[in-house]
Amino acid sequence: MHDVDDGMKQRVREIIAEEIEMDADEIEESASFVDEYEADSMSVIQVFGRVERELGVAIPQEEMKNMTDLNAAYEIVGKYA
């Protein structure tokens, strides 16, 4: 597992914000993408794919269900970076 640096965290935040159509600054780290921001499953799939493509991080598909909030996204990216 690797620590996720601030630049990578910011990029993950930006990708998520774009996919759930929010301002990056408005996303709280522990708020659920689905429950708090009404993201649908397609948005979560898009986030997952973009993180892999744009950050070059190969993440197993079974981790997709664990990418529920920003903190979880950071942890998963760090785990496979």
C-alpha positions in Angstrom: 0.0 0.0 0.0 1.2 3.5 -0.9 0.3 6.8 0.5 -1.7 8.9 -1.9 0.0 12.3 -2.3 -1.9 15.5 -2.4 -1.7 15.8 -6.2 -3.2 12.4 -6.7 -5.9 13.0 -4.1 -6.8 16.2 -5.9 -7.1 14.4 -9.2 -9.3 11.7 -7.7 -11.5 14.4 -6.2 -11.7 16.1 -9.6 -12.6 12.9 -11.4 -15.3 12.1 -8.9 -16.7 15.7 -9.0 -16.9 15.6 -12.8 -18.7 12.3 -12.8 -21.3 13.2 -10.1 -21.6 16.7 -11.5 -20.5 18.6 -8.4 -17.9 21.2 -7.5 -14.8 19.4 -6.3 -14.7 21.7 -3.2 -18.2 20.6 -2.2 -17.5 16.9 -1.8 -17.0 15.9 1.8 -14.4 13.1 2.3 -16.8 10.8 4.2 -20.0 11.5 2.4 -21.5 8.6 0.4 -21.5 9.1 -3.3 -24.8 7.3 -3.6 -26.6 8.4 -0.5 -25.4 12.0 -0.1 -24.8 13.0 -3.7 -27.3 10.7 -5.5 -24.7 9.2 -7.8 -26.0 6.2 -9.8 -24.2 3.0 -10.5 -23.1 4.3 -13.9 -21.4 7.3 -12.3 -19.5 5.0 -9.9 -18.4 2.8 -12.9 -17.2 5.9 -14.7 -15.2 7.1 -11.7 -13.6 3.6 -11.4 -12.6 3.5 -15.1 -11.3 7.1 -15.2 -9.2 6.6 -12.1 -7.6 3.5 -13.7 -7.0 5.2 -17.1 -6.0 8.7 -15.9 -3.9 7.7 -12.9 -2.6 4.4 -14.3 -3.7 2.4 -11.3 -4.9 -1.1 -12.0 -7.7 -1.7 -9.5 -9.5 -5.1 -9.3 -13.2 -4.8 -10.2 -14.3 -6.3 -6.9 -13.0 -3.1 -5.3 -15.6 -1.0 -7.1 -18.3 -1.8 -4.5 -15.9 -0.5 -1.8 -15.4 2.9 -3.5 -18.3 4.5 -1.6 -16.8 7.8 -0.6 -13.8 10.0 -1.1 -11.8 8.5 1.8 -12.5 5.0 0.4 -11.4 6.1 -3.0 -8.1 7.4 -1.6 -7.5 4.2 0.3 -8.2 2.0 -2.8 -6.0 4.1 -5.1 -3.2 4.0 -2.5 -3.6 0.2 -2.1 -3.0 -0.4 -5.8 -0.8 2.5 -6.8 
